[in-house]
Amino acid sequence: MPSDIAIRMGKGECTSRDFPAEAVKVLIERKVSGLGCDTLSADYGASTDFAVHHLALGAGLYQLENLADLSESAGGGAFLIVAPIKLEGGSGGAVRVFALVEQESGK
C-alpha cells in the first residue's frame, strides 16, 4: 500500500493511514500472500480491535510494516524477497525486504 507518508512527514502533515477491513477482505479473496505498508501498523493508529490484524493473520497472511519508499513499487509488478531474523517464541520481528522492480524501457 504505497502512500505519500514520507513526503507528508517532511511537511509535518503526517497522520496514520491504514488498510480498511473491507479492502483486506478483497485481498484475501484474491489470495494475496501478505500486506505491506509504509506506516507503523496496517491498522488505524488508535485501533483497539485490530480488525486488520485479526483478518489478515486469521487468513494466514503476513504483514510487513514500516516499509521504506514504496513509491518505487507503485503500480505493482514488484517481486519481494523477505529475509526474517531467526527468533524463538516471538510473534514478530525485524526483516530485510528487497524489492525487484522491472525498469521501464529507456532507463
Backbone bond lengths (Angstrom), bond angles and torsions (degrees), N, CA, C in turn:
res aa  C-N    CA-C-N  psi(-1)  N-CA   C-N-CA  omega(-1)  CA-C   N-CA-C  phi
1 M - - - 1.444 - - 1.518 108.17 -
2 P 1.317 117.90 87.56 1.456 118.71 178.96 1.523 111.29 -68.80
3 S 1.280 115.70 144.98 1.458 120.44 176.54 1.514 108.15 -140.70
4 D 1.297 115.91 175.97 1.460 120.46 177.79 1.524 110.65 -99.92
5 I 1.324 116.24 27.35 1.466 119.64 -173.07 1.530 112.46 -63.42
6 A 1.344 117.87 -34.98 1.462 119.56 179.64 1.525 110.74 -62.45
7 I 1.322 116.44 -39.67 1.468 120.55 178.29 1.523 110.00 -69.13
8 R 1.335 116.06 -45.06 1.457 120.02 -177.33 1.523 111.60 -67.05
9 M 1.343 118.60 -30.89 1.467 120.31 177.96 1.525 109.57 -62.50
10 G 1.339 116.13 -41.30 1.459 120.34 179.45 1.516 113.19 -64.63
11 K 1.322 117.02 -23.58 1.462 121.83 179.76 1.525 112.21 -97.63
12 G 1.321 118.07 2.53 1.457 121.07 -179.03 1.508 113.64 72.55
13 E 1.344 117.49 21.82 1.460 121.82 -177.20 1.529 111.86 -108.35
14 C 1.301 118.01 17.41 1.465 121.53 -171.79 1.527 112.27 -70.21
15 T 1.318 115.70 127.25 1.454 122.37 171.34 1.515 107.40 -132.46
16 S 1.308 117.57 156.48 1.459 120.80 -178.14 1.523 110.00 -72.06
17 R 1.319 116.21 134.26 1.463 122.24 174.16 1.519 106.85 -112.60
18 D 1.297 115.33 157.62 1.455 118.43 -176.54 1.519 109.94 -146.41
19 F 1.324 114.82 170.41 1.457 121.75 170.40 1.525 106.62 -87.43
20 P 1.321 118.99 123.78 1.469 118.52 172.18 1.533 109.00 -64.98
21 A 1.320 117.13 142.55 1.470 121.36 -179.03 1.528 111.09 -56.50
22 E 1.329 117.64 -36.45 1.471 120.19 179.24 1.525 111.32 -64.39
23 A 1.321 117.22 -36.50 1.464 120.81 177.90 1.523 110.38 -66.36
24 V 1.330 116.70 -38.59 1.461 120.48 178.61 1.530 110.39 -63.98
25 K 1.325 116.79 -39.21 1.474 120.38 177.71 1.527 110.78 -60.85
26 V 1.333 116.69 -41.25 1.469 120.59 178.17 1.525 110.08 -64.44
27 L 1.320 117.18 -43.64 1.463 120.80 179.50 1.528 111.27 -63.33
28 I 1.318 117.39 -37.63 1.464 121.41 176.85 1.530 109.42 -63.10
29 E 1.339 116.62 -44.36 1.475 120.43 177.85 1.522 111.53 -61.33
30 R 1.322 116.96 -32.18 1.469 121.50 179.53 1.522 112.08 -82.98
31 K 1.320 116.27 2.18 1.466 123.14 175.71 1.533 113.83 60.15
32 V 1.345 115.33 43.66 1.461 118.86 174.22 1.528 108.60 -71.26
33 S 1.314 116.37 161.73 1.467 120.99 -179.32 1.513 113.19 -87.31
34 G 1.346 116.12 -28.93 1.453 118.92 -177.38 1.507 111.50 -170.64
35 L 1.319 114.66 -179.65 1.463 123.35 179.07 1.519 108.47 -117.84
36 G 1.316 116.24 146.45 1.452 120.52 175.33 1.514 110.42 -139.57
37 C 1.328 116.77 139.28 1.459 120.95 179.08 1.522 109.58 -146.69
38 D 1.319 115.49 159.35 1.467 119.35 179.32 1.523 111.60 -101.70
39 T 1.316 115.91 25.76 1.461 122.05 177.71 1.528 109.32 -115.87
40 L 1.322 116.59 177.02 1.466 120.77 -176.77 1.519 113.82 -68.24
41 S 1.314 117.15 -24.79 1.454 120.47 -176.24 1.521 109.87 -153.98
42 A 1.330 116.51 150.13 1.460 120.77 173.62 1.529 109.91 -72.48
43 D 1.328 116.62 -23.11 1.464 121.55 175.62 1.523 109.85 -88.51
44 Y 1.325 115.85 160.31 1.455 122.25 174.13 1.528 108.98 -56.88
45 G 1.313 117.19 142.41 1.462 122.30 -174.55 1.512 115.85 -54.06
46 A 1.341 118.22 -35.77 1.462 121.46 -178.27 1.529 111.83 -99.93
47 S 1.327 116.80 18.52 1.461 120.60 -177.55 1.525 111.41 -61.77
48 T 1.312 115.30 139.39 1.468 120.14 174.19 1.527 111.36 -113.07
49 D 1.348 116.49 -15.51 1.472 118.91 -179.75 1.530 112.67 -103.54
50 F 1.332 118.23 -15.10 1.464 123.81 178.07 1.528 111.84 49.13
51 A 1.344 114.53 49.34 1.466 121.29 -176.48 1.525 112.17 -58.01
52 V 1.324 117.61 -41.54 1.463 120.46 -178.91 1.522 110.61 -65.15
53 H 1.326 116.97 -43.95 1.462 120.14 178.29 1.534 110.48 -60.32
54 H 1.319 116.85 -46.11 1.466 120.17 -179.15 1.525 111.36 -63.44
55 L 1.329 117.65 -44.02 1.462 120.98 178.62 1.527 111.20 -62.73
56 A 1.330 116.13 -52.20 1.464 120.85 -174.95 1.531 111.67 -65.93
57 L 1.308 116.58 -49.63 1.469 119.22 -178.27 1.526 111.29 -68.01
58 G 1.340 116.62 -33.99 1.462 120.53 176.48 1.516 112.60 -64.35
59 A 1.346 116.33 -26.46 1.465 121.47 178.61 1.530 111.99 -93.77
60 G 1.329 116.23 4.36 1.464 120.03 178.36 1.520 114.57 80.65
61 L 1.337 117.31 16.74 1.460 120.84 178.50 1.524 110.54 -85.97
62 Y 1.306 115.87 145.90 1.463 118.26 171.56 1.521 108.14 -90.67
63 Q 1.331 116.36 162.45 1.461 121.64 178.18 1.523 108.59 -127.51
64 L 1.310 115.67 126.67 1.460 121.90 175.56 1.515 107.29 -109.23
65 E 1.316 116.30 118.14 1.464 121.61 -177.70 1.526 109.30 -117.30
66 N 1.314 116.29 160.04 1.464 123.35 179.75 1.521 112.69 64.35
67 L 1.322 117.49 31.43 1.461 120.58 176.84 1.525 109.17 -71.33
68 A 1.313 116.91 147.13 1.465 121.03 -176.77 1.523 111.55 -104.14
69 D 1.313 115.97 140.30 1.461 125.48 171.10 1.521 113.27 53.15
70 L 1.313 116.31 56.78 1.462 120.90 177.75 1.520 112.15 -71.42
71 S 1.321 117.69 -8.65 1.464 119.75 178.67 1.520 111.16 -61.94
72 E 1.328 117.69 -25.73 1.462 121.48 178.74 1.527 111.97 -68.73
73 S 1.328 117.18 -23.05 1.469 119.91 -178.20 1.527 111.84 -107.79
74 A 1.327 117.71 9.41 1.461 120.83 -178.61 1.519 110.53 -56.65
75 G 1.305 116.25 137.48 1.454 120.74 -179.49 1.511 113.07 95.27
76 G 1.315 117.26 -4.07 1.463 120.61 176.46 1.510 112.85 81.91
77 G 1.298 115.09 -172.69 1.450 120.99 179.45 1.511 114.55 88.72
78 A 1.306 118.49 -0.10 1.460 120.67 178.56 1.522 110.23 -86.19
79 F 1.316 116.19 144.40 1.456 122.86 174.29 1.520 106.37 -106.81
80 L 1.333 117.56 122.73 1.466 120.91 -176.91 1.515 111.96 -99.08
81 I 1.310 114.68 140.77 1.458 122.23 170.12 1.520 105.05 -115.44
82 V 1.331 116.98 120.77 1.462 122.28 -176.56 1.528 107.85 -114.93
83 A 1.327 115.78 116.00 1.461 121.68 -176.27 1.531 109.54 -111.44
84 P 1.345 117.52 99.53 1.471 120.08 -179.27 1.524 112.60 -81.77
85 I 1.326 115.23 157.15 1.459 119.65 170.93 1.525 107.86 -84.25
86 K 1.303 117.38 155.81 1.456 121.45 -178.00 1.531 109.68 -85.14
87 L 1.327 115.89 118.98 1.461 122.47 178.08 1.522 109.23 -127.87
88 E 1.307 116.26 143.04 1.457 119.83 173.71 1.515 109.21 -108.14
89 G 1.333 116.35 130.56 1.449 121.13 175.65 1.518 115.35 76.28
90 G 1.339 117.82 8.15 1.462 120.45 -179.90 1.516 111.64 -94.48
91 S 1.316 115.78 158.84 1.463 119.95 178.13 1.527 111.33 -101.93
92 G 1.309 117.60 -1.55 1.459 121.87 179.65 1.511 109.20 -175.26
93 G 1.294 116.39 172.23 1.455 118.89 179.46 1.517 111.17 -178.25
94 A 1.293 114.90 174.29 1.458 121.50 -178.66 1.531 110.77 -71.60
95 V 1.324 114.77 147.59 1.465 121.44 175.30 1.522 108.35 -136.23
96 R 1.305 115.63 160.12 1.461 121.51 168.05 1.512 105.73 -106.68
97 V 1.324 115.76 130.13 1.456 120.67 -177.43 1.533 108.66 -117.63
98 F 1.310 114.54 127.83 1.457 121.58 177.64 1.523 107.50 -116.73
99 A 1.317 117.04 130.01 1.460 121.47 178.26 1.516 109.42 -110.42
100 L 1.311 116.05 124.32 1.461 121.53 174.82 1.526 106.29 -97.41
101 V 1.327 115.31 112.83 1.459 121.86 -175.20 1.515 108.89 -115.53
102 E 1.323 116.86 129.37 1.458 120.60 179.16 1.528 108.63 -69.64
103 Q 1.318 115.87 130.57 1.457 120.33 178.98 1.518 110.35 -76.74
104 E 1.320 115.79 146.19 1.455 120.68 175.17 1.521 108.36 -70.26
105 S 1.326 117.03 147.73 1.459 120.42 179.00 1.529 109.70 -61.99
106 G 1.308 115.16 143.00 1.463 120.08 -179.18 1.517 113.56 90.75
107 K 1.341 117.77 0.58 1.479 119.62 179.67 1.506 109.99 -112.46
